[in-house]
Structure formats: structure tokens, C-alpha cells
Amino acid sequence: MLTGKRFVCKSAIVALETMDGKRVALMVPKGSSVQVLSGPSGNDEMVSVQWQDRALTIFATDLRENGIETKAAKS
């Protein structure tokens, strides 16, 4: 489970965002920091992440292969 973990993208990662009820593809740029909000679970290979106050969905495989896990900031 990746929930709660923070990653820095070592290359751009394709993400999906829901805008006006439609899914829109976008790129999370290299060097960006994302935090996993939920997933993956069961056969679902998608994770929900937060990036710049936006909720996105990305493939867990992309995050594992193109992300470097960092320590989450303490609150």
C-alpha cells in the first residue's frame, strides 16, 4: 500500500484529472512532489495523489518506476 507516502518524480508522469465530469490527461512534471491519498488496493493499479492542491489519478507502476520516495513532512 502506498497511501500516505510522498514521491518526487524523476521523470514526467501521466495523470488523470476529472474536470466538469470528464477525465482529462495531463503530465506531472519531472521534479514535482506528489503525495499518495489512497491505493492501490486489490487488482486496482491506480492511485489517487495530491499535486499542487489537485487530486489526480496515476498508475501505481508509473509512480514506482518514475518516483523517488521521500519522507513526508511532519505536521
Biopython code that builds the backbone (N, CA, C, O; Angstrom):
import numpy as np
from Bio.PDB.StructureBuilder import StructureBuilder

atoms = [
    (1, "MET", "N", (0.848, -1.183, 0.000)),
    (1, "MET", "CA", (0.000, 0.000, 0.000)),
    (1, "MET", "C", (0.887, 1.238, 0.000)),
    (1, "MET", "O", (1.862, 1.310, 0.749)),
    (2, "LEU", "N", (0.555, 2.187, -0.821)),
    (2, "LEU", "CA", (1.341, 3.411, -0.959)),
    (2, "LEU", "C", (0.715, 4.600, -0.237)),
    (2, "LEU", "O", (1.301, 5.682, -0.200)),
    (3, "THR", "N", (-0.462, 4.408, 0.331)),
    (3, "THR", "CA", (-1.196, 5.504, 0.974)),
    (3, "THR", "C", (-0.325, 6.240, 1.987)),
    (3, "THR", "O", (0.310, 5.629, 2.847)),
    (4, "GLY", "N", (-0.309, 7.577, 1.866)),
    (4, "GLY", "CA", (0.427, 8.416, 2.797)),
    (4, "GLY", "C", (1.869, 8.683, 2.396)),
    (4, "GLY", "O", (2.513, 9.559, 2.973)),
    (5, "LYS", "N", (2.385, 7.953, 1.428)),
    (5, "LYS", "CA", (3.773, 8.136, 1.020)),
    (5, "LYS", "C", (3.897, 9.308, 0.056)),
    (5, "LYS", "O", (2.968, 9.629, -0.685)),
    (6, "ARG", "N", (5.074, 9.940, 0.087)),
    (6, "ARG", "CA", (5.350, 11.088, -0.777)),
    (6, "ARG", "C", (6.471, 10.700, -1.737)),
    (6, "ARG", "O", (7.432, 10.031, -1.357)),
    (7, "PHE", "N", (6.328, 11.133, -2.986)),
    (7, "PHE", "CA", (7.301, 10.824, -4.028)),
    (7, "PHE", "C", (7.671, 12.077, -4.796)),
    (7, "PHE", "O", (6.856, 12.986, -4.955)),
    (8, "VAL", "N", (8.929, 12.120, -5.279)),
    (8, "VAL", "CA", (9.375, 13.147, -6.213)),
    (8, "VAL", "C", (9.527, 12.451, -7.550)),
    (8, "VAL", "O", (10.135, 11.384, -7.632)),
    (9, "CYS", "N", (8.980, 13.045, -8.599)),
    (9, "CYS", "CA", (9.016, 12.453, -9.942)),
    (9, "CYS", "C", (10.404, 12.632, -10.557)),
    (9, "CYS", "O", (10.884, 13.757, -10.699)),
    (10, "LYS", "N", (11.045, 11.523, -10.920)),
    (10, "LYS", "CA", (12.344, 11.629, -11.589)),
    (10, "LYS", "C", (12.192, 11.768, -13.099)),
    (10, "LYS", "O", (13.170, 12.007, -13.807)),
    (11, "SER", "N", (10.983, 11.619, -13.581)),
    (11, "SER", "CA", (10.617, 11.948, -14.960)),
    (11, "SER", "C", (9.128, 12.287, -14.944)),
    (11, "SER", "O", (8.438, 12.006, -13.965)),
    (12, "ALA", "N", (8.634, 12.886, -16.020)),
    (12, "ALA", "CA", (7.223, 13.264, -16.082)),
    (12, "ALA", "C", (6.334, 12.017, -16.007)),
    (12, "ALA", "O", (6.693, 10.963, -16.532)),
    (13, "ILE", "N", (5.190, 12.141, -15.359)),
    (13, "ILE", "CA", (4.249, 11.031, -15.187)),
    (13, "ILE", "C", (2.876, 11.451, -15.701)),
    (13, "ILE", "O", (2.393, 12.540, -15.390)),
    (14, "VAL", "N", (2.253, 10.579, -16.489)),
    (14, "VAL", "CA", (0.903, 10.829, -16.993)),
    (14, "VAL", "C", (-0.088, 10.681, -15.841)),
    (14, "VAL", "O", (-0.003, 9.738, -15.053)),
    (15, "ALA", "N", (-1.026, 11.618, -15.751)),
    (15, "ALA", "CA", (-2.047, 11.592, -14.710)),
    (15, "ALA", "C", (-3.404, 11.915, -15.322)),
    (15, "ALA", "O", (-3.496, 12.467, -16.418)),
    (16, "LEU", "N", (-4.449, 11.558, -14.592)),
    (16, "LEU", "CA", (-5.816, 11.883, -14.995)),
    (16, "LEU", "C", (-6.438, 12.786, -13.939)),
    (16, "LEU", "O", (-6.252, 12.589, -12.738)),
    (17, "GLU", "N", (-7.180, 13.783, -14.415)),
    (17, "GLU", "CA", (-7.908, 14.675, -13.527)),
    (17, "GLU", "C", (-9.342, 14.755, -14.029)),
    (17, "GLU", "O", (-9.570, 14.758, -15.238)),
    (18, "THR", "N", (-10.299, 14.818, -13.134)),
    (18, "THR", "CA", (-11.692, 14.958, -13.526)),
    (18, "THR", "C", (-12.046, 16.443, -13.513)),
    (18, "THR", "O", (-11.968, 17.115, -12.484)),
    (19, "MET", "N", (-12.438, 16.932, -14.694)),
    (19, "MET", "CA", (-12.829, 18.329, -14.831)),
    (19, "MET", "C", (-14.185, 18.383, -15.532)),
    (19, "MET", "O", (-14.341, 17.850, -16.630)),
    (20, "ASP", "N", (-15.148, 19.015, -14.907)),
    (20, "ASP", "CA", (-16.502, 19.114, -15.467)),
    (20, "ASP", "C", (-17.067, 17.742, -15.823)),
    (20, "ASP", "O", (-17.750, 17.589, -16.835)),
    (21, "GLY", "N", (-16.777, 16.745, -14.983)),
    (21, "GLY", "CA", (-17.303, 15.406, -15.184)),
    (21, "GLY", "C", (-16.574, 14.576, -16.227)),
    (21, "GLY", "O", (-16.981, 13.449, -16.509)),
    (22, "LYS", "N", (-15.504, 15.111, -16.805)),
    (22, "LYS", "CA", (-14.736, 14.382, -17.823)),
    (22, "LYS", "C", (-13.311, 14.171, -17.346)),
    (22, "LYS", "O", (-12.739, 15.024, -16.667)),
    (23, "ARG", "N", (-12.746, 13.036, -17.704)),
    (23, "ARG", "CA", (-11.350, 12.758, -17.372)),
    (23, "ARG", "C", (-10.436, 13.413, -18.399)),
    (23, "ARG", "O", (-10.614, 13.261, -19.607)),
    (24, "VAL", "N", (-9.460, 14.138, -17.889)),
    (24, "VAL", "CA", (-8.516, 14.856, -18.738)),
    (24, "VAL", "C", (-7.109, 14.388, -18.388)),
    (24, "VAL", "O", (-6.738, 14.349, -17.215)),
    (25, "ALA", "N", (-6.325, 14.031, -19.406)),
    (25, "ALA", "CA", (-4.939, 13.610, -19.184)),
    (25, "ALA", "C", (-4.043, 14.834, -19.077)),
    (25, "ALA", "O", (-4.239, 15.826, -19.779)),
    (26, "LEU", "N", (-3.058, 14.754, -18.190)),
    (26, "LEU", "CA", (-2.064, 15.796, -18.048)),
    (26, "LEU", "C", (-0.757, 15.167, -17.597)),
    (26, "LEU", "O", (-0.723, 13.996, -17.220)),
    (27, "MET", "N", (0.314, 15.939, -17.635)),
    (27, "MET", "CA", (1.621, 15.448, -17.215)),
    (27, "MET", "C", (2.019, 16.112, -15.903)),
    (27, "MET", "O", (1.940, 17.332, -15.761)),
    (28, "VAL", "N", (2.449, 15.290, -14.946)),
    (28, "VAL", "CA", (3.043, 15.806, -13.723)),
    (28, "VAL", "C", (4.535, 15.932, -14.045)),
    (28, "VAL", "O", (5.185, 14.924, -14.324)),
    (29, "PRO", "N", (5.089, 17.148, -14.011)),
    (29, "PRO", "CA", (6.463, 17.356, -14.460)),
    (29, "PRO", "C", (7.536, 16.709, -13.580)),
    (29, "PRO", "O", (7.344, 16.478, -12.386)),
    (30, "LYS", "N", (8.655, 16.431, -14.211)),
    (30, "LYS", "CA", (9.849, 15.950, -13.507)),
    (30, "LYS", "C", (10.159, 16.922, -12.369)),
    (30, "LYS", "O", (10.072, 18.138, -12.538)),
    (31, "GLY", "N", (10.523, 16.369, -11.207)),
    (31, "GLY", "CA", (10.858, 17.189, -10.048)),
    (31, "GLY", "C", (9.684, 17.540, -9.165)),
    (31, "GLY", "O", (9.870, 18.092, -8.080)),
    (32, "SER", "N", (8.470, 17.228, -9.611)),
    (32, "SER", "CA", (7.272, 17.520, -8.822)),
    (32, "SER", "C", (7.144, 16.544, -7.662)),
    (32, "SER", "O", (7.586, 15.397, -7.745)),
    (33, "SER", "N", (6.538, 17.011, -6.587)),
    (33, "SER", "CA", (6.282, 16.187, -5.419)),
    (33, "SER", "C", (4.802, 15.835, -5.380)),
    (33, "SER", "O", (3.950, 16.713, -5.517)),
    (34, "VAL", "N", (4.492, 14.557, -5.193)),
    (34, "VAL", "CA", (3.108, 14.096, -5.059)),
    (34, "VAL", "C", (2.973, 13.287, -3.787)),
    (34, "VAL", "O", (3.918, 12.621, -3.364)),
    (35, "GLN", "N", (1.803, 13.343, -3.177)),
    (35, "GLN", "CA", (1.517, 12.527, -2.004)),
    (35, "GLN", "C", (0.362, 11.604, -2.337)),
    (35, "GLN", "O", (-0.660, 12.041, -2.866)),
    (36, "VAL", "N", (0.527, 10.318, -2.025)),
    (36, "VAL", "CA", (-0.500, 9.320, -2.310)),
    (36, "VAL", "C", (-1.617, 9.447, -1.281)),
    (36, "VAL", "O", (-1.384, 9.362, -0.075)),
    (37, "LEU", "N", (-2.833, 9.654, -1.777)),
    (37, "LEU", "CA", (-4.003, 9.765, -0.912)),
    (37, "LEU", "C", (-4.626, 8.408, -0.639)),
    (37, "LEU", "O", (-5.105, 8.154, 0.466)),
    (38, "SER", "N", (-4.623, 7.519, -1.654)),
    (38, "SER", "CA", (-5.168, 6.169, -1.482)),
    (38, "SER", "C", (-4.695, 5.261, -2.596)),
    (38, "SER", "O", (-4.369, 5.709, -3.695)),
    (39, "GLY", "N", (-4.663, 3.955, -2.284)),
    (39, "GLY", "CA", (-4.374, 2.931, -3.278)),
    (39, "GLY", "C", (-2.921, 2.507, -3.287)),
    (39, "GLY", "O", (-2.101, 3.045, -2.542)),
    (40, "PRO", "N", (-2.613, 1.557, -4.119)),
    (40, "PRO", "CA", (-3.575, 0.706, -4.819)),
    (40, "PRO", "C", (-4.136, -0.348, -3.869)),
    (40, "PRO", "O", (-3.537, -0.639, -2.834)),
    (41, "SER", "N", (-5.273, -0.911, -4.219)),
    (41, "SER", "CA", (-5.856, -1.975, -3.411)),
    (41, "SER", "C", (-6.449, -3.029, -4.325)),
    (41, "SER", "O", (-7.023, -2.714, -5.368)),
    (42, "GLY", "N", (-6.308, -4.267, -3.929)),
    (42, "GLY", "CA", (-6.819, -5.369, -4.744)),
    (42, "GLY", "C", (-6.184, -5.381, -6.111)),
    (42, "GLY", "O", (-4.966, -5.253, -6.234)),
    (43, "ASN", "N", (-6.994, -5.533, -7.142)),
    (43, "ASN", "CA", (-6.494, -5.560, -8.510)),
    (43, "ASN", "C", (-6.365, -4.168, -9.121)),
    (43, "ASN", "O", (-5.944, -4.028, -10.270)),
    (44, "ASP", "N", (-6.723, -3.149, -8.364)),
    (44, "ASP", "CA", (-6.678, -1.771, -8.854)),
    (44, "ASP", "C", (-5.236, -1.291, -8.869)),
    (44, "ASP", "O", (-4.588, -1.238, -7.824)),
    (45, "GLU", "N", (-4.738, -0.944, -10.029)),
    (45, "GLU", "CA", (-3.360, -0.481, -10.152)),
    (45, "GLU", "C", (-3.276, 1.034, -10.248)),
    (45, "GLU", "O", (-2.251, 1.577, -10.661)),
    (46, "MET", "N", (-4.347, 1.717, -9.870)),
    (46, "MET", "CA", (-4.365, 3.171, -9.884)),
    (46, "MET", "C", (-4.240, 3.694, -8.454)),
    (46, "MET", "O", (-4.710, 3.065, -7.506)),
    (47, "VAL", "N", (-3.597, 4.858, -8.315)),
    (47, "VAL", "CA", (-3.503, 5.508, -7.014)),
    (47, "VAL", "C", (-4.015, 6.939, -7.157)),
    (47, "VAL", "O", (-3.867, 7.572, -8.203)),
    (48, "SER", "N", (-4.609, 7.422, -6.098)),
    (48, "SER", "CA", (-5.033, 8.819, -6.038)),
    (48, "SER", "C", (-3.909, 9.592, -5.377)),
    (48, "SER", "O", (-3.406, 9.189, -4.328)),
    (49, "VAL", "N", (-3.510, 10.706, -5.989)),
    (49, "VAL", "CA", (-2.429, 11.516, -5.440)),
    (49, "VAL", "C", (-2.853, 12.972, -5.356)),
    (49, "VAL", "O", (-3.792, 13.402, -6.026)),
    (50, "GLN", "N", (-2.148, 13.718, -4.524)),
    (50, "GLN", "CA", (-2.326, 15.159, -4.457)),
    (50, "GLN", "C", (-1.090, 15.808, -5.038)),
    (50, "GLN", "O", (0.036, 15.480, -4.664)),
    (51, "TRP", "N", (-1.314, 16.739, -5.965)),
    (51, "TRP", "CA", (-0.238, 17.500, -6.588)),
    (51, "TRP", "C", (-0.719, 18.935, -6.734)),
    (51, "TRP", "O", (-1.727, 19.189, -7.394)),
    (52, "GLN", "N", (-0.010, 19.869, -6.127)),
    (52, "GLN", "CA", (-0.372, 21.287, -6.187)),
    (52, "GLN", "C", (-1.851, 21.521, -5.880)),
    (52, "GLN", "O", (-2.542, 22.202, -6.638)),
    (53, "ASP", "N", (-2.327, 20.970, -4.796)),
    (53, "ASP", "CA", (-3.724, 21.113, -4.372)),
    (53, "ASP", "C", (-4.723, 20.547, -5.373)),
    (53, "ASP", "O", (-5.893, 20.931, -5.371)),
    (54, "ARG", "N", (-4.271, 19.644, -6.219)),
    (54, "ARG", "CA", (-5.155, 18.991, -7.198)),
    (54, "ARG", "C", (-5.167, 17.489, -6.917)),
    (54, "ARG", "O", (-4.128, 16.896, -6.627)),
    (55, "ALA", "N", (-6.346, 16.884, -7.005)),
    (55, "ALA", "CA", (-6.491, 15.436, -6.836)),
    (55, "ALA", "C", (-6.388, 14.789, -8.214)),
    (55, "ALA", "O", (-7.178, 15.088, -9.110)),
    (56, "LEU", "N", (-5.410, 13.900, -8.377)),
    (56, "LEU", "CA", (-5.162, 13.231, -9.642)),
    (56, "LEU", "C", (-5.153, 11.729, -9.446)),
    (56, "LEU", "O", (-5.064, 11.241, -8.319)),
    (57, "THR", "N", (-5.245, 10.995, -10.549)),
    (57, "THR", "CA", (-5.124, 9.541, -10.535)),
    (57, "THR", "C", (-3.985, 9.162, -11.469)),
    (57, "THR", "O", (-3.905, 9.644, -12.599)),
    (58, "ILE", "N", (-3.095, 8.283, -10.977)),
    (58, "ILE", "CA", (-1.979, 7.815, -11.804)),
    (58, "ILE", "C", (-1.818, 6.309, -11.616)),
    (58, "ILE", "O", (-2.336, 5.737, -10.657)),
    (59, "PHE", "N", (-1.099, 5.674, -12.534)),
    (59, "PHE", "CA", (-0.799, 4.256, -12.394)),
    (59, "PHE", "C", (0.249, 4.068, -11.308)),
    (59, "PHE", "O", (1.255, 4.777, -11.279)),
    (60, "ALA", "N", (0.013, 3.111, -10.416)),
    (60, "ALA", "CA", (0.968, 2.815, -9.351)),
    (60, "ALA", "C", (2.319, 2.415, -9.937)),
    (60, "ALA", "O", (3.362, 2.771, -9.390)),
    (61, "THR", "N", (2.305, 1.682, -11.042)),
    (61, "THR", "CA", (3.544, 1.259, -11.694)),
    (61, "THR", "C", (4.371, 2.470, -12.121)),
    (61, "THR", "O", (5.587, 2.490, -11.931)),
    (62, "ASP", "N", (3.718, 3.475, -12.696)),
    (62, "ASP", "CA", (4.435, 4.690, -13.105)),
    (62, "ASP", "C", (5.081, 5.366, -11.897)),
    (62, "ASP", "O", (6.216, 5.836, -11.977)),
    (63, "LEU", "N", (4.365, 5.412, -10.796)),
    (63, "LEU", "CA", (4.894, 6.037, -9.589)),
    (63, "LEU", "C", (6.082, 5.248, -9.043)),
    (63, "LEU", "O", (7.093, 5.833, -8.653)),
    (64, "ARG", "N", (5.962, 3.927, -9.017)),
    (64, "ARG", "CA", (7.063, 3.088, -8.518)),
    (64, "ARG", "C", (8.309, 3.201, -9.396)),
    (64, "ARG", "O", (9.429, 3.243, -8.886)),
    (65, "GLU", "N", (8.112, 3.251, -10.719)),
    (65, "GLU", "CA", (9.242, 3.280, -11.648)),
    (65, "GLU", "C", (9.812, 4.675, -11.861)),
    (65, "GLU", "O", (11.008, 4.819, -12.117)),
    (66, "ASN", "N", (8.981, 5.699, -11.762)),
    (66, "ASN", "CA", (9.417, 7.062, -12.079)),
    (66, "ASN", "C", (9.380, 8.007, -10.890)),
    (66, "ASN", "O", (9.463, 9.224, -11.059)),
    (67, "GLY", "N", (9.255, 7.456, -9.692)),
    (67, "GLY", "CA", (9.229, 8.294, -8.498)),
    (67, "GLY", "C", (10.264, 7.847, -7.484)),
    (67, "GLY", "O", (10.619, 6.670, -7.417)),
    (68, "ILE", "N", (10.742, 8.789, -6.702)),
    (68, "ILE", "CA", (11.672, 8.511, -5.612)),
    (68, "ILE", "C", (10.935, 8.824, -4.323)),
    (68, "ILE", "O", (10.498, 9.956, -4.111)),
    (69, "GLU", "N", (10.796, 7.822, -3.457)),
    (69, "GLU", "CA", (10.079, 8.045, -2.204)),
    (69, "GLU", "C", (10.876, 8.975, -1.309)),
    (69, "GLU", "O", (12.089, 8.823, -1.160)),
    (70, "THR", "N", (10.188, 9.936, -0.717)),
    (70, "THR", "CA", (10.798, 10.881, 0.214)),
    (70, "THR", "C", (10.048, 10.811, 1.531)),
    (70, "THR", "O", (8.973, 10.218, 1.613)),
    (71, "LYS", "N", (10.603, 11.402, 2.530)),
    (71, "LYS", "CA", (9.932, 11.449, 3.830)),
    (71, "LYS", "C", (8.823, 12.478, 3.771)),
    (71, "LYS", "O", (9.022, 13.585, 3.271)),
    (72, "ALA", "N", (7.654, 12.119, 4.280)),
    (72, "ALA", "CA", (6.521, 13.057, 4.340)),
    (72, "ALA", "C", (6.823, 14.114, 5.389)),
    (72, "ALA", "O", (7.418, 13.817, 6.425)),
    (73, "ALA", "N", (6.422, 15.321, 5.126)),
    (73, "ALA", "CA", (6.613, 16.416, 6.081)),
    (73, "ALA", "C", (5.817, 16.138, 7.349)),
    (73, "ALA", "O", (4.682, 15.665, 7.290)),
    (74, "LYS", "N", (6.420, 16.434, 8.494)),
    (74, "LYS", "CA", (5.712, 16.239, 9.771)),
    (74, "LYS", "C", (4.756, 17.391, 9.978)),
    (74, "LYS", "O", (5.070, 18.544, 9.683)),
    (75, "SER", "N", (3.556, 17.052, 10.501)),
    (75, "SER", "CA", (2.581, 18.113, 10.734)),
    (75, "SER", "C", (2.518, 18.491, 12.182)),
    (75, "SER", "O", (1.745, 19.373, 12.556)),
]
sb = StructureBuilder()
sb.init_structure("model")
sb.init_model(0)
sb.init_chain("A")
sb.init_seg("    ")
for serial, (resi, resn, name, xyz) in enumerate(atoms, 1):
    if name == "N":
        sb.init_residue(resn, " ", resi, " ")
    sb.init_atom(name, np.array(xyz, "f"), 0.0, 1.0, " ", f" {name:<3s}", serial, name[0])
structure = sb.get_structure()
